Amino acid sequence: MLKYLEEIKLKVINFIKMNIHIIGGMYMNVSKENIFDVKYTSVLENKKESWTSSIIKFFHRNKLISISIIVFFACVCMNLLLIYNFFRALQQI
């Protein structure tokens, strides 16, 4: 029982050290540092995500938007192709 109480005490101390407070039943991190945003390599470093990978992640998360954009550009290309072929047919008359 004593060991269990010491574990709870350590958890509470760690909870307070991380500057996390309970407000309205939700956890809110008061500190502005990103504690959990660490990528582990042979050297500890915090890499910024490149803009291309963020765009790729956006399209992976939002499949409906990406399909809509692809369909829109396909329709625009088909429209331009049909207009071009129509003018070519008019020139041959």
N, CA, C and O atoms as a printed pandas DataFrame, in Angstrom:
     atom_number atom_name residue_name chain_id  residue_number  x_coord  y_coord  z_coord
0              1         N          MET        A               1    0.820   -1.191    0.000
1              2        CA          MET        A               1    0.000    0.000    0.000
2              3         C          MET        A               1    0.863    1.254    0.000
3              4         O          MET        A               1    0.535    2.234   -0.668
4              5         N          LEU        A               2    1.963    1.228    0.743
5              6        CA          LEU        A               2    2.864    2.371    0.823
6              7         C          LEU        A               2    3.530    2.630   -0.530
7              8         O          LEU        A               2    3.709    3.774   -0.948
8              9         N          LYS        A               3    3.890    1.529   -1.203
9             10        CA          LYS        A               3    4.508    1.674   -2.521
10            11         C          LYS        A               3    3.512    2.306   -3.509
11            12         O          LYS        A               3    3.890    3.138   -4.334
12            13         N          TYR        A               4    2.256    1.905   -3.415
13            14        CA          TYR        A               4    1.214    2.453   -4.282
14            15         C          TYR        A               4    1.024    3.947   -4.026
15            16         O          TYR        A               4    0.854    4.721   -4.968
16            17         N          LEU        A               5    1.050    4.352   -2.761
17            18        CA          LEU        A               5    0.900    5.766   -2.428
18            19         C          LEU        A               5    2.096    6.581   -2.912
19            20         O          LEU        A               5    1.934    7.726   -3.334
20            21         N          GLU        A               6    3.287    6.005   -2.855
21            22        CA          GLU        A               6    4.475    6.713   -3.350
22            23         C          GLU        A               6    4.423    6.870   -4.869
23            24         O          GLU        A               6    4.856    7.888   -5.409
24            25         N          GLU        A               7    3.892    5.861   -5.551
25            26        CA          GLU        A               7    3.746    5.971   -7.009
26            27         C          GLU        A               7    2.769    7.093   -7.361
27            28         O          GLU        A               7    3.002    7.863   -8.293
28            29         N          ILE        A               8    1.680    7.175   -6.607
29            30        CA          ILE        A               8    0.698    8.239   -6.840
30            31         C          ILE        A               8    1.330    9.600   -6.560
31            32         O          ILE        A               8    1.105   10.559   -7.299
32            33         N          LYS        A               9    2.125    9.681   -5.484
33            34        CA          LYS        A               9    2.797   10.933   -5.135
34            35         C          LYS        A               9    3.752   11.362   -6.242
35            36         O          LYS        A               9    3.800   12.541   -6.595
36            37         N          LEU        A              10    4.517   10.414   -6.797
37            38        CA          LEU        A              10    5.433   10.730   -7.898
38            39         C          LEU        A              10    4.667   11.192   -9.141
39            40         O          LEU        A              10    5.093   12.118   -9.832
40            41         N          LYS        A              11    3.539   10.542   -9.417
41            42        CA          LYS        A              11    2.743   10.950  -10.575
42            43         C          LYS        A              11    2.204   12.362  -10.408
43            44         O          LYS        A              11    2.177   13.141  -11.361
44            45         N          VAL        A              12    1.775   12.689   -9.189
45            46        CA          VAL        A              12    1.257   14.037   -8.938
46            47         C          VAL        A              12    2.371   15.066   -9.051
47            48         O          VAL        A              12    2.161   16.145   -9.604
48            49         N          ILE        A              13    3.553   14.748   -8.534
49            50        CA          ILE        A              13    4.687   15.674   -8.629
50            51         C          ILE        A              13    5.080   15.882  -10.082
51            52         O          ILE        A              13    5.334   17.015  -10.492
52            53         N          ASN        A              14    5.136   14.817  -10.866
53            54        CA          ASN        A              14    5.464   14.942  -12.292
54            55         C          ASN        A              14    4.388   15.736  -13.017
55            56         O          ASN        A              14    4.684   16.511  -13.926
56            57         N          PHE        A              15    3.149   15.541  -12.614
57            58        CA          PHE        A              15    2.030   16.265  -13.210
58            59         C          PHE        A              15    2.171   17.761  -12.966
59            60         O          PHE        A              15    1.932   18.565  -13.867
60            61         N          ILE        A              16    2.554   18.131  -11.766
61            62        CA          ILE        A              16    2.723   19.543  -11.429
62            63         C          ILE        A              16    3.953   20.121  -12.113
63            64         O          ILE        A              16    3.924   21.269  -12.557
64            65         N          LYS        A              17    5.031   19.349  -12.208
65            66        CA          LYS        A              17    6.260   19.832  -12.843
66            67         C          LYS        A              17    6.051   20.151  -14.319
67            68         O          LYS        A              17    6.711   21.042  -14.853
68            69         N          MET        A              18    5.165   19.455  -14.973
69            70        CA          MET        A              18    4.944   19.669  -16.409
70            71         C          MET        A              18    4.030   20.857  -16.663
71            72         O          MET        A              18    3.650   21.107  -17.807
72            73         N          ASN        A              19    3.669   21.597  -15.612
73            74        CA          ASN        A              19    2.824   22.784  -15.736
74            75         C          ASN        A              19    1.487   22.480  -16.388
75            76         O          ASN        A              19    1.000   23.250  -17.216
76            77         N          ILE        A              20    0.904   21.365  -16.016
77            78        CA          ILE        A              20   -0.405   21.001  -16.557
78            79         C          ILE        A              20   -1.421   21.183  -15.451
79            80         O          ILE        A              20   -1.229   20.695  -14.337
80            81         N          HIS        A              21   -2.486   21.874  -15.746
81            82        CA          HIS        A              21   -3.529   22.135  -14.761
82            83         C          HIS        A              21   -4.850   21.584  -15.274
83            84         O          HIS        A              21   -5.096   21.536  -16.479
84            85         N          ILE        A              22   -5.679   21.176  -14.354
85            86        CA          ILE        A              22   -7.006   20.679  -14.720
86            87         C          ILE        A              22   -7.973   21.854  -14.653
87            88         O          ILE        A              22   -8.168   22.457  -13.598
88            89         N          ILE        A              23   -8.579   22.170  -15.807
89            90        CA          ILE        A              23   -9.541   23.275  -15.862
90            91         C          ILE        A              23  -10.810   22.729  -16.495
91            92         O          ILE        A              23  -10.816   22.349  -17.665
92            93         N          GLY        A              24  -11.867   22.692  -15.726
93            94        CA          GLY        A              24  -13.163   22.261  -16.250
94            95         C          GLY        A              24  -13.163   20.826  -16.731
95            96         O          GLY        A              24  -13.899   20.498  -17.661
96            97         N          GLY        A              25  -12.373   19.968  -16.137
97            98        CA          GLY        A              25  -12.340   18.565  -16.534
98            99         C          GLY        A              25  -11.474   18.291  -17.739
99           100         O          GLY        A              25  -11.353   17.138  -18.153
100          101         N          MET        A              26  -10.866   19.314  -18.317
101          102        CA          MET        A              26   -9.998   19.126  -19.479
102          103         C          MET        A              26   -8.571   19.455  -19.093
103          104         O          MET        A              26   -8.340   20.303  -18.231
104          105         N          TYR        A              27   -7.620   18.802  -19.715
105          106        CA          TYR        A              27   -6.217   19.071  -19.441
106          107         C          TYR        A              27   -5.745   20.193  -20.359
107          108         O          TYR        A              27   -6.030   20.192  -21.557
108          109         N          MET        A              28   -5.032   21.132  -19.793
109          110        CA          MET        A              28   -4.529   22.245  -20.580
110          111         C          MET        A              28   -3.055   22.421  -20.271
111          112         O          MET        A              28   -2.674   22.542  -19.107
112          113         N          ASN        A              29   -2.240   22.438  -21.282
113          114        CA          ASN        A              29   -0.803   22.604  -21.102
114          115         C          ASN        A              29   -0.505   24.096  -21.070
115          116         O          ASN        A              29   -0.761   24.808  -22.041
116          117         N          VAL        A              30    0.035   24.562  -19.955
117          118        CA          VAL        A              30    0.293   25.980  -19.794
118          119         C          VAL        A              30    1.625   26.359  -20.417
119          120         O          VAL        A              30    1.783   27.469  -20.924
120          121         N          SER        A              31    2.574   25.449  -20.380
121          122        CA          SER        A              31    3.887   25.777  -20.933
122          123         C          SER        A              31    3.804   25.831  -22.448
123          124         O          SER        A              31    2.978   25.149  -23.054
124          125         N          LYS        A              32    4.665   26.649  -23.065
125          126        CA          LYS        A              32    4.605   26.852  -24.512
126          127         C          LYS        A              32    5.568   25.950  -25.254
127          128         O          LYS        A              32    5.651   26.032  -26.479
128          129         N          GLU        A              33    6.297   25.098  -24.564
129          130        CA          GLU        A              33    7.239   24.226  -25.246
130          131         C          GLU        A              33    6.532   22.958  -25.702
131          132         O          GLU        A              33    5.591   22.486  -25.062
132          133         N          ASN        A              34    6.996   22.425  -26.805
133          134        CA          ASN        A              34    6.437   21.188  -27.339
134          135         C          ASN        A              34    7.253   20.030  -26.784
135          136         O          ASN        A              34    8.272   19.640  -27.355
136          137         N          ILE        A              35    6.794   19.491  -25.670
137          138        CA          ILE        A              35    7.544   18.428  -25.008
138          139         C          ILE        A              35    7.513   17.149  -25.826
139          140         O          ILE        A              35    8.522   16.452  -25.931
140          141         N          PHE        A              36    6.367   16.837  -26.403
141          142        CA          PHE        A              36    6.209   15.567  -27.085
142          143         C          PHE        A              36    6.513   15.656  -28.576
143          144         O          PHE        A              36    6.331   14.667  -29.286
144          145         N          ASP        A              37    6.964   16.789  -29.072
145          146        CA          ASP        A              37    7.270   16.953  -30.486
146          147         C          ASP        A              37    8.772   16.754  -30.720
147          148         O          ASP        A              37    9.451   17.638  -31.240
148          149         N          VAL        A              38    9.273   15.589  -30.331
149          150        CA          VAL        A              38   10.693   15.291  -30.474
150          151         C          VAL        A              38   10.818   14.069  -31.367
151          152         O          VAL        A              38   10.154   13.056  -31.143
152          153         N          LYS        A              39   11.668   14.165  -32.378
153          154        CA          LYS        A              39   11.936   13.038  -33.257
154          155         C          LYS        A              39   13.282   12.449  -32.855
155          156         O          LYS        A              39   14.265   13.177  -32.721
156          157         N          TYR        A              40   13.327   11.156  -32.666
157          158        CA          TYR        A              40   14.520   10.515  -32.148
158          159         C          TYR        A              40   15.405   10.015  -33.279
159          160         O          TYR        A              40   14.972    9.215  -34.107
160          161         N          THR        A              41   16.629   10.483  -33.310
161          162        CA          THR        A              41   17.657   10.017  -34.221
162          163         C          THR        A              41   18.917    9.775  -33.399
163          164         O          THR        A              41   18.864    9.736  -32.170
164          165         N          SER        A              42   20.043    9.615  -34.075
165          166        CA          SER        A              42   21.280    9.437  -33.315
166          167         C          SER        A              42   21.638   10.711  -32.561
167          168         O          SER        A              42   22.279   10.665  -31.510
168          169         N          VAL        A              43   21.214   11.855  -33.113
169          170        CA          VAL        A              43   21.431   13.141  -32.447
170          171         C          VAL        A              43   20.059   13.723  -32.147
171          172         O          VAL        A              43   19.176   13.710  -33.004
172          173         N          LEU        A              44   19.879   14.223  -30.954
173          174        CA          LEU        A              44   18.584   14.803  -30.580
174          175         C          LEU        A              44   18.405   16.130  -31.294
175          176         O          LEU        A              44   19.172   17.068  -31.077
176          177         N          GLU        A              45   17.388   16.209  -32.147
177          178        CA          GLU        A              45   17.121   17.434  -32.900
178          179         C          GLU        A              45   15.627   17.540  -33.157
179          180         O          GLU        A              45   14.918   16.533  -33.171
180          181         N          ASN        A              46   15.167   18.725  -33.353
181          182        CA          ASN        A              46   13.757   18.993  -33.620
182          183         C          ASN        A              46   13.655   19.537  -35.050
183          184         O          ASN        A              46   13.927   20.713  -35.292
184          185         N          LYS        A              47   13.262   18.674  -35.992
185          186        CA          LYS        A              47   13.221   19.066  -37.401
186          187         C          LYS        A              47   11.867   19.669  -37.738
187          188         O          LYS        A              47   10.825   19.209  -37.270
188          189         N          LYS        A              48   11.908   20.704  -38.557
189          190        CA          LYS        A              48   10.676   21.289  -39.076
190          191         C          LYS        A              48   10.190   20.425  -40.232
191          192         O          LYS        A              48   10.985   19.861  -40.984
192          193         N          GLU        A              49    8.878   20.333  -40.359
193          194        CA          GLU        A              49    8.293   19.560  -41.441
194          195         C          GLU        A              49    8.329   20.386  -42.723
195          196         O          GLU        A              49    7.996   21.571  -42.709
196          197         N          SER        A              50    8.733   19.765  -43.831
197          198        CA          SER        A              50    8.799   20.509  -45.089
198          199         C          SER        A              50    7.389   20.766  -45.609
199          200         O          SER        A              50    6.440   20.077  -45.233
200          201         N          TRP        A              51    7.266   21.767  -46.478
201          202        CA          TRP        A              51    5.947   22.164  -46.962
202          203         C          TRP        A              51    5.356   21.095  -47.869
203          204         O          TRP        A              51    4.136   20.944  -47.920
204          205         N          THR        A              52    6.196   20.346  -48.588
205          206        CA          THR        A              52    5.652   19.302  -49.461
206          207         C          THR        A              52    5.065   18.157  -48.652
207          208         O          THR        A              52    4.014   17.621  -49.003
208          209         N          SER        A              53    5.733   17.780  -47.578
209          210        CA          SER        A              53    5.188   16.687  -46.765
210          211         C          SER        A              53    3.927   17.127  -46.038
211          212         O          SER        A              53    3.039   16.308  -45.798
212          213         N          SER        A              54    3.833   18.404  -45.683
213          214        CA          SER        A              54    2.599   18.877  -45.037
214          215         C          SER        A              54    1.434   18.873  -46.030
215          216         O          SER        A              54    0.300   18.583  -45.649
216          217         N          ILE        A              55    1.704   19.194  -47.302
217          218        CA          ILE        A              55    0.650   19.138  -48.325
218          219         C          ILE        A              55    0.212   17.695  -48.557
219          220         O          ILE        A              55   -0.979   17.413  -48.682
220          221         N          ILE        A              56    1.185   16.782  -48.614
221          222        CA          ILE        A              56    0.852   15.369  -48.811
222          223         C          ILE        A              56    0.032   14.844  -47.641
223          224         O          ILE        A              56   -0.930   14.103  -47.846
224          225         N          LYS        A              57    0.400   15.218  -46.413
225          226        CA          LYS        A              57   -0.381   14.797  -45.247
226          227         C          LYS        A              57   -1.786   15.379  -45.289
227          228         O          LYS        A              57   -2.745   14.710  -44.905
228          229         N          PHE        A              58   -1.921   16.641  -45.759
229          230        CA          PHE        A              58   -3.238   17.262  -45.873
230          231         C          PHE        A              58   -4.131   16.465  -46.819
231          232         O          PHE        A              58   -5.302   16.231  -46.518
232          233         N          PHE        A              59   -3.577   16.042  -47.979
233          234        CA          PHE        A              59   -4.370   15.279  -48.936
234          235         C          PHE        A              59   -4.691   13.883  -48.425
235          236         O          PHE        A              59   -5.747   13.339  -48.746
236          237         N          HIS        A              60   -3.797   13.291  -47.633
237          238        CA          HIS        A              60   -4.091   11.982  -47.057
238          239         C          HIS        A              60   -5.199   12.077  -46.015
239          240         O          HIS        A              60   -6.019   11.165  -45.906
240          241         N          ARG        A              61   -5.237   13.167  -45.246
241          242        CA          ARG        A              61   -6.253   13.331  -44.217
242          243         C          ARG        A              61   -7.592   13.755  -44.801
243          244         O          ARG        A              61   -8.633   13.379  -44.263
244          245         N          ASN        A              62   -7.600   14.530  -45.893
245          246        CA          ASN        A              62   -8.824   15.079  -46.469
246          247         C          ASN        A              62   -9.047   14.492  -47.857
247          248         O          ASN        A              62   -8.790   15.146  -48.868
248          249         N          LYS        A              63   -9.521   13.267  -47.895
249          250        CA          LYS        A              63   -9.684   12.559  -49.166
250          251         C          LYS        A              63  -10.783   13.184  -50.034
251          252         O          LYS        A              63  -10.656   13.214  -51.258
252          253         N          LEU        A              64  -11.851   13.677  -49.420
253          254        CA          LEU        A              64  -12.942   14.267  -50.187
254          255         C          LEU        A              64  -12.472   15.520  -50.917
255          256         O          LEU        A              64  -12.819   15.724  -52.081
256          257         N          ILE        A              65  -11.695   16.353  -50.252
257          258        CA          ILE        A              65  -11.178   17.573  -50.883
258          259         C          ILE        A              65  -10.221   17.215  -52.014
259          260         O          ILE        A              65  -10.273   17.825  -53.082
260          261         N          SER        A              66   -9.354   16.240  -51.794
261          262        CA          SER        A              66   -8.393   15.882  -52.841
262          263         C          SER        A              66   -9.093   15.278  -54.059
263          264         O          SER        A              66   -8.711   15.567  -55.194
264          265         N          ILE        A              67  -10.110   14.445  -53.838
265          266        CA          ILE        A              67  -10.848   13.876  -54.972
266          267         C          ILE        A              67  -11.595   14.978  -55.715
267          268         O          ILE        A              67  -11.658   14.959  -56.944
268          269         N          SER        A              68  -12.160   15.935  -54.988
269          270        CA          SER        A              68  -12.870   17.051  -55.623
270          271         C          SER        A              68  -11.928   17.891  -56.483
271          272         O          SER        A              68  -12.296   18.301  -57.584
272          273         N          ILE        A              69  -10.723   18.149  -55.993
273          274        CA          ILE        A              69   -9.747   18.929  -56.758
274          275         C          ILE        A              69   -9.326   18.170  -58.012
275          276         O          ILE        A              69   -9.205   18.768  -59.081
276          277         N          ILE        A              70   -9.101   16.863  -57.898
277          278        CA          ILE        A              70   -8.708   16.061  -59.063
278          279         C          ILE        A              70   -9.827   16.036  -60.097
279          280         O          ILE        A              70   -9.558   16.170  -61.291
280          281         N          VAL        A              71  -11.081   15.866  -59.665
281          282        CA          VAL        A              71  -12.217   15.857  -60.596
282          283         C          VAL        A              71  -12.368   17.220  -61.264
283          284         O          VAL        A              71  -12.652   17.293  -62.460
284          285         N          PHE        A              72  -12.179   18.305  -60.501
285          286        CA          PHE        A              72  -12.276   19.654  -61.066
286          287         C          PHE        A              72  -11.249   19.858  -62.177
287          288         O          PHE        A              72  -11.596   20.332  -63.258
288          289         N          PHE        A              73   -9.987   19.505  -61.923
289          290        CA          PHE        A              73   -8.965   19.690  -62.957
290          291         C          PHE        A              73   -9.172   18.759  -64.143
291          292         O          PHE        A              73   -8.844   19.122  -65.273
292          293         N          ALA        A              74   -9.712   17.562  -63.910
293          294        CA          ALA        A              74  -10.029   16.663  -65.026
294          295         C          ALA        A              74  -11.131   17.266  -65.899
295          296         O          ALA        A              74  -11.065   17.191  -67.126
296          297         N          CYS        A              75  -12.142   17.862  -65.265
297          298        CA          CYS        A              75  -13.227   18.495  -66.031
298          299         C          CYS        A              75  -12.725   19.712  -66.803
299          300         O          CYS        A              75  -13.154   19.942  -67.934
300          301         N          VAL        A              76  -11.827   20.492  -66.213
301          302        CA          VAL        A              76  -11.267   21.660  -66.907
302          303         C          VAL        A              76  -10.464   21.207  -68.122
303          304         O          VAL        A              76  -10.579   21.793  -69.198
304          305         N          CYS        A              77   -9.654   20.170  -67.954
305          306        CA          CYS        A              77   -8.862   19.666  -69.093
306          307         C          CYS        A              77   -9.765   19.113  -70.188
307          308         O          CYS        A              77   -9.519   19.347  -71.371
308          309         N          MET        A              78  -10.802   18.383  -69.804
309          310        CA          MET        A              78  -11.728   17.840  -70.806
310          311         C          MET        A              78  -12.452   18.963  -71.532
311          312         O          MET        A              78  -12.661   18.881  -72.743
312          313         N          ASN        A              79  -12.841   20.017  -70.808
313          314        CA          ASN        A              79  -13.514   21.153  -71.417
314          315         C          ASN        A              79  -12.605   21.838  -72.437
315          316         O          ASN        A              79  -13.044   22.156  -73.542
316          317         N          LEU        A              80  -11.343   22.066  -72.074
317          318        CA          LEU        A              80  -10.399   22.686  -73.012
318          319         C          LEU        A              80  -10.180   21.818  -74.245
319          320         O          LEU        A              80  -10.071   22.331  -75.359
320          321         N          LEU        A              81  -10.117   20.512  -74.047
321          322        CA          LEU        A              81   -9.933   19.595  -75.178
322          323         C          LEU        A              81  -11.145   19.633  -76.112
323          324         O          LEU        A              81  -10.989   19.648  -77.333
324          325         N          LEU        A              82  -12.337   19.649  -75.544
325          326        CA          LEU        A              82  -13.540   19.709  -76.381
326          327         C          LEU        A              82  -13.647   21.034  -77.132
327          328         O          LEU        A              82  -14.048   21.044  -78.296
328          329         N          ILE        A              83  -13.300   22.147  -76.496
329          330        CA          ILE        A              83  -13.329   23.452  -77.166
330          331         C          ILE        A              83  -12.312   23.479  -78.301
331          332         O          ILE        A              83  -12.616   23.969  -79.389
332          333         N          TYR        A              84  -11.112   22.961  -78.063
333          334        CA          TYR        A              84  -10.075   22.924  -79.095
334          335         C          TYR        A              84  -10.536   22.095  -80.292
335          336         O          TYR        A              84  -10.380   22.513  -81.439
336          337         N          ASN        A              85  -11.105   20.920  -80.023
337          338        CA          ASN        A              85  -11.574   20.062  -81.124
338          339         C          ASN        A              85  -12.759   20.701  -81.864
339          340         O          ASN        A              85  -12.890   20.528  -83.076
340          341         N          PHE        A              86  -13.617   21.431  -81.154
341          342        CA          PHE        A              86  -14.726   22.115  -81.801
342          343         C          PHE        A              86  -14.223   23.188  -82.755
343          344         O          PHE        A              86  -14.729   23.302  -83.871
344          345         N          PHE        A              87  -13.235   23.979  -82.337
345          346        CA          PHE        A              87  -12.680   25.008  -83.232
346          347         C          PHE        A              87  -11.952   24.389  -84.425
347          348         O          PHE        A              87  -12.009   24.921  -85.533
348          349         N          ARG        A              88  -11.281   23.284  -84.203
349          350        CA          ARG        A              88  -10.643   22.594  -85.345
350          351         C          ARG        A              88  -11.684   22.114  -86.336
351          352         O          ARG        A              88  -11.475   22.205  -87.545
352          353         N          ALA        A              89  -12.813   21.600  -85.838
353          354        CA          ALA        A              89  -13.888   21.137  -86.739
354          355         C          ALA        A              89  -14.513   22.326  -87.468
355          356         O          ALA        A              89  -14.886   22.188  -88.633
356          357         N          LEU        A              90  -14.640   23.491  -86.824
357          358        CA          LEU        A              90  -15.185   24.672  -87.490
358          359         C          LEU        A              90  -14.249   25.189  -88.584
359          360         O          LEU        A              90  -14.709   25.691  -89.609
360          361         N          GLN        A              91  -12.938   25.069  -88.368
361          362        CA          GLN        A              91  -11.989   25.553  -89.377
362          363         C          GLN        A              91  -12.005   24.680  -90.624
363          364         O          GLN        A              91  -11.681   25.156  -91.712
364          365         N          GLN        A              92  -12.372   23.426  -90.486
365          366        CA          GLN        A              92  -12.372   22.542  -91.643
366          367         C          GLN        A              92  -13.639   22.700  -92.500
367          368         O          GLN        A              92  -13.689   22.217  -93.631
368          369         N          ILE        A              93  -14.635   23.362  -91.970
369          370        CA          ILE        A              93  -15.892   23.527  -92.733
370          371         C          ILE        A              93  -15.719   24.556  -93.820
371          372         O          ILE        A              93  -16.660   24.832  -94.564
